Amino acid sequence: MRRLLVPTHRPPVHPGEILVEEYLKPLNVSQTDFAKRIGVTFHCLNENLARYSESWAGSAGGAEGAGGSHQTAVEPAA
């Protein structure tokens, strides 16, 4: 069985950062349209992105503020 090697020399990446940098910006899509495309409510997506923004703005070096404490799963729309 293969061992999963998890990097320990850097803080975890916040899910909001991944959404913004890998999807919203490159696709030039709004939060509303993106939420519809992935089948979640705007509120749920916005909540996750806001938590990423808060942790980014509140830290001295950016992603270090994410620290994993605000990570939440994106819930499917009802």
C-alpha positions, 0 to 999 in steps of 0.5 A: 500500500502506498503512503500518502505524503502530506507536506508539513512545511507549509500551512494548509490551503483554504478551500476558498483560496482554491475556489477563487484562484483555480475556478472563479478568476480563470473562468471569469465567472461570478459567485452567483453563476459559479454557485449555480454551476456547481449546485450549491446556494450562493449563500453557502459559496459566499460564506466559504469565500468570505471565510477565506478572505477574512483569514487572508486579510487578517494574517501578516503573510496571507495564507498562514492565517487560514490555518485550517480552522475555518474550513467547511464543506460546500453543501449541495443546494436543496 
